[in-house]
Amino acid sequence: MEGIALITGGGSGIGKATGLRLATSGWRVVLAGRRQTLLDEAAAGHENLTPITADVTDEAQVQALFSEIARRFGRLDLLFNNAGVFTPAAPFGQTSLEAFTTSLSVNVLGSFLCARAAFRLMAEQTPRGGRIINNGSISAHVPRPRAVGYTVSKHAITGLTRSISLEGRPFDIACGQIDIGNAVTELSAGFAKGSMQADGTMAPEPMMDVEHAAASVLHMASLPLSANVQFMTVMATNMPFIGRG
């Protein structure tokens, strides 16, 4: 038994793939998300997967989620802070306040609320400690055109990761960040057909199987708390990242 894990945004995409990978490796995994149907489908037939509905932007729901984890399992060893949104592309000058605040609400506020709740639980449980892995993005380093909200939110995740890493030391809490580029999911599938590049042209982008992202999270999660992958970038080899812009 590897431990108890929570994955937010666990009903689809990277979260779903990672949940299955962890579960088959001996972890007991809670899949959290807003849509119960997707969570139930993701967990179907897997005794190590437990679906629990929660909106990560709602503090009361996040508190209820972690209280339920403590009640059912007695502890939490891993949080994969994965829930996120990518709002419709728009030029910077035409980006709506609603789209910008939605990116910050889900990607930053949601990650903060879950990380804070995990931190509190991990610091108080016996044995003490645990690991938090934040899902950053290639956009935590360089922007895509017409995606200011997403870019700002993912840069903020890097600050969150560094802060948790620093303040988690006295409590045996490790924190790392995985920056994933062009894994095939419902969110990113369109990049293979064509995505705007830095010079304004449209071009298809190389993609990779989402299982590579899931395997990378498993590697990070499997380390002892005395070791940590602080930052990892895993991406389609030929995607436009090195040299973007």
C-alpha positions as CSV (number, residue, x, y, z in Angstrom):
1,M,0.0,0.0,0.0
2,E,1.6,3.3,-1.2
3,G,-0.8,5.6,0.7
4,I,-3.8,7.8,0.4
5,A,-4.0,10.3,-2.5
6,L,-6.3,13.0,-3.6
7,I,-6.6,14.2,-7.2
8,T,-8.6,17.2,-8.0
9,G,-10.0,17.5,-11.5
10,G,-10.0,13.7,-11.3
11,G,-12.9,12.9,-13.6
12,S,-11.2,13.4,-17.0
13,G,-7.9,14.1,-18.7
14,I,-4.6,14.1,-16.8
15,G,-6.4,13.7,-13.5
16,K,-8.3,10.6,-14.6
17,A,-5.2,9.0,-16.2
18,T,-3.1,9.8,-13.1
19,G,-5.8,8.3,-10.8
20,L,-5.8,5.1,-12.7
21,R,-2.0,4.9,-12.7
22,L,-1.7,5.5,-9.0
23,A,-4.6,3.1,-8.2
24,T,-3.0,0.3,-10.1
25,S,0.3,1.0,-8.3
26,G,-1.2,0.4,-4.9
27,W,-2.4,3.9,-3.9
28,R,-5.9,4.4,-2.6
29,V,-7.1,7.4,-4.6
30,V,-9.9,10.0,-4.0
31,L,-11.0,11.5,-7.3
32,A,-12.6,14.9,-6.7
33,G,-14.4,17.2,-9.2
34,R,-17.6,19.0,-9.9
35,R,-19.3,16.5,-12.1
36,Q,-20.4,13.3,-10.3
37,T,-21.1,11.4,-13.5
38,L,-17.6,11.8,-14.8
39,L,-16.1,10.9,-11.4
40,D,-18.3,7.7,-11.2
41,E,-17.2,6.7,-14.7
42,A,-13.5,7.3,-13.9
43,A,-13.8,5.2,-10.8
44,A,-15.9,2.4,-12.1
45,G,-14.5,-1.1,-11.5
46,H,-11.6,0.1,-9.5
47,E,-11.7,-0.6,-5.8
48,N,-8.8,1.8,-5.0
49,L,-10.7,4.7,-6.6
50,T,-13.2,6.8,-4.6
51,P,-15.2,9.6,-6.3
52,I,-16.2,12.6,-4.2
53,T,-17.9,15.7,-5.6
54,A,-16.4,19.0,-4.7
55,D,-15.9,22.5,-6.2
56,V,-12.4,23.5,-5.5
57,T,-13.3,27.2,-5.6
58,D,-15.7,26.9,-2.7
59,E,-14.0,27.0,0.7
60,A,-16.8,25.1,2.4
61,Q,-16.8,22.3,-0.1
62,V,-13.0,22.0,0.1
63,Q,-13.2,21.8,3.9
64,A,-16.0,19.1,3.6
65,L,-13.9,17.2,1.1
66,F,-10.9,17.0,3.4
67,S,-13.0,16.2,6.4
68,E,-14.5,13.3,4.5
69,I,-11.0,12.1,3.6
70,A,-9.9,12.2,7.2
71,R,-13.0,10.4,8.3
72,R,-12.7,7.6,5.7
73,F,-9.0,7.1,5.6
74,G,-7.5,8.8,8.6
75,R,-4.8,10.6,6.7
76,L,-3.7,12.0,3.4
77,D,-0.2,11.3,1.9
78,L,-0.5,12.9,-1.5
79,L,-2.4,15.8,-3.1
80,F,-2.2,16.2,-6.9
81,N,-3.5,19.7,-7.3
82,N,-4.7,19.2,-10.9
83,A,-8.1,21.0,-11.4
84,G,-7.9,23.8,-13.9
85,V,-9.6,25.6,-16.8
86,F,-8.5,27.1,-20.0
87,T,-10.9,29.8,-21.0
88,P,-11.7,30.6,-24.7
89,A,-8.8,32.3,-26.5
90,A,-9.0,36.1,-26.9
91,P,-6.5,38.9,-27.7
92,F,-5.2,40.6,-24.6
93,G,-7.2,43.8,-25.2
94,Q,-10.4,41.9,-25.7
95,T,-10.0,39.5,-22.7
96,S,-13.1,39.8,-20.5
97,L,-12.9,40.3,-16.8
98,E,-15.1,37.2,-16.4
99,A,-12.7,35.1,-18.3
100,F,-9.7,36.4,-16.5
101,T,-11.2,36.0,-13.0
102,T,-12.4,32.5,-13.9
103,S,-8.9,31.4,-14.7
104,L,-7.6,32.9,-11.4
105,S,-10.5,31.4,-9.4
106,V,-10.1,27.8,-10.6
107,N,-6.4,27.6,-11.3
108,V,-5.1,29.7,-8.4
109,L,-7.7,30.0,-5.7
110,G,-8.8,26.4,-6.1
111,S,-5.2,25.2,-5.9
112,F,-4.5,27.4,-2.8
113,L,-7.6,26.2,-1.0
114,C,-6.8,22.5,-1.6
115,A,-3.1,22.9,-0.8
116,R,-3.9,24.7,2.4
117,A,-6.4,22.0,3.5
118,A,-3.9,19.3,2.6
119,F,-1.1,21.1,4.4
120,R,-3.1,21.4,7.6
121,L,-4.0,17.7,7.5
122,M,-0.5,16.5,6.7
123,A,1.0,18.7,9.5
124,E,-1.3,17.3,12.1
125,Q,-1.6,13.6,11.2
126,T,0.5,10.7,12.6
127,P,2.9,9.9,11.0
128,R,3.3,13.5,10.1
129,G,3.9,14.8,6.6
130,G,3.0,14.2,3.0
131,R,3.5,15.5,-0.6
132,I,1.7,18.1,-2.7
133,I,2.2,18.1,-6.4
134,N,0.9,21.1,-8.3
135,N,0.0,20.9,-11.9
136,G,1.7,23.8,-13.6
137,S,2.0,24.0,-17.4
138,I,4.4,25.0,-20.1
139,S,2.5,28.3,-19.7
140,A,4.1,28.6,-16.2
141,H,7.3,29.5,-18.3
142,V,6.2,31.0,-21.6
143,P,2.7,32.1,-22.8
144,R,0.5,31.0,-25.5
145,P,-0.9,33.8,-27.6
146,R,-4.3,35.0,-26.5
147,A,-4.2,33.2,-23.1
148,V,-3.4,35.9,-20.6
149,G,-5.6,34.5,-17.8
150,Y,-4.2,31.0,-18.1
151,T,-0.6,32.3,-18.3
152,V,-0.9,34.5,-15.3
153,S,-2.6,31.7,-13.3
154,K,0.1,29.2,-14.1
155,H,2.9,31.6,-13.2
156,A,1.1,32.0,-9.9
157,I,1.2,28.2,-9.4
158,T,5.0,28.4,-9.4
159,G,4.9,30.9,-6.6
160,L,2.5,28.7,-4.7
161,T,4.8,25.7,-5.2
162,R,7.8,27.6,-3.9
163,S,5.9,28.9,-0.8
164,I,4.6,25.5,0.2
165,S,8.1,23.9,-0.3
166,L,9.6,26.5,2.0
167,E,7.0,26.4,4.7
168,G,6.5,22.7,4.5
169,R,10.0,21.8,5.7
170,P,9.3,21.8,9.4
171,F,6.3,19.5,8.9
172,D,7.8,17.0,6.6
173,I,5.7,18.2,3.7
174,A,7.3,18.1,0.3
175,C,6.0,20.1,-2.6
176,G,6.8,19.9,-6.3
177,Q,5.4,21.0,-9.6
178,I,4.9,19.2,-12.9
179,D,4.7,21.3,-16.1
180,I,3.0,19.3,-18.8
181,G,3.1,20.2,-22.4
182,N,0.7,18.9,-25.1
183,A,-0.6,15.7,-23.5
184,V,-3.6,14.5,-25.4
185,T,-6.8,15.3,-23.3
186,E,-10.2,16.8,-24.0
187,L,-8.7,20.2,-23.1
188,S,-5.7,20.1,-25.4
189,A,-6.8,17.9,-28.3
190,G,-7.3,20.9,-30.6
191,F,-3.6,21.7,-30.5
192,A,-3.0,18.8,-32.9
193,K,-5.3,20.3,-35.5
194,G,-3.9,23.8,-35.3
195,S,-2.9,26.4,-32.6
196,M,-1.9,30.0,-32.9
197,Q,1.9,30.4,-32.8
198,A,3.8,33.4,-31.5
199,D,4.2,34.9,-35.0
200,G,0.4,34.8,-35.5
201,T,0.3,31.8,-37.8
202,M,-1.8,28.7,-37.2
203,A,0.1,25.3,-37.0
204,P,-0.6,21.8,-35.7
205,E,1.5,20.9,-32.7
206,P,3.1,17.5,-31.8
207,M,1.3,15.7,-29.0
208,M,2.1,13.0,-26.5
209,D,0.1,10.3,-24.8
210,V,-1.4,11.4,-21.5
211,E,0.0,8.3,-19.9
212,H,3.4,9.8,-19.9
213,A,2.2,12.6,-17.7
214,A,0.5,10.2,-15.4
215,A,3.7,8.1,-15.1
216,S,5.7,11.2,-14.3
217,V,3.3,12.1,-11.5
218,L,3.6,8.6,-10.1
219,H,7.4,8.9,-10.1
220,M,7.3,12.1,-8.2
221,A,4.7,10.6,-5.7
222,S,6.8,7.5,-5.2
223,L,9.8,9.2,-3.8
224,P,10.4,9.2,0.0
225,L,9.7,12.5,1.7
226,S,13.5,12.9,2.1
227,A,13.7,13.4,-1.7
228,N,11.7,15.7,-4.0
229,V,11.3,16.5,-7.6
230,Q,11.0,20.3,-7.2
231,F,10.1,21.0,-10.9
232,M,9.6,18.6,-13.8
233,T,8.7,19.4,-17.4
234,V,7.3,16.6,-19.4
235,M,6.2,17.4,-23.0
236,A,5.8,16.3,-26.5
237,T,9.5,16.3,-27.7
238,N,8.9,18.5,-30.8
239,M,6.3,20.9,-29.4
240,P,7.0,24.6,-29.7
241,F,8.4,25.3,-26.2
242,I,12.2,25.7,-26.5
243,G,12.4,28.7,-28.8
244,R,8.7,29.6,-28.5
245,G,8.4,33.3,-29.5
